[in-house]
Amino acid sequence: MTALEGMGLQVILAHPEYHAVLNDPDNYLEQEYFPEMGETNPFLHMSLHLSMLEQLSIDQPPGIVAVYHQLVNKLGEHPAQHVVLDTLAEIVWQAQRDGSPPDSAAYLERLQQAAKK
């Protein structure tokens, strides 16, 4: 298993609520997910987890590992991951909206602020 596949397995095992979707992907190809109705796209959610794990594996942006450990110490591992995911999703959304690259300094600053709360 490659490192990325191992990360993928880690994400899948941490989300048993998505196992039905993963076990029967053909039935979910046309599924739409509406956040305003409280729905989460499992593929987007797991992709964000993979992105976060990759960022942590290479400490990119620099300093994210230290901030992540602060969040884990404060909240626990999975809740800390969700703080990072929510922040990452917001930064990506803002970049798409503005037609600019993601602002890694703002991303790290928001995570630091969350760790201090």
Order of alpha helices (4+ residues) and beta strands (2+ residues): alpha-alpha-alpha-alpha-alpha-alpha
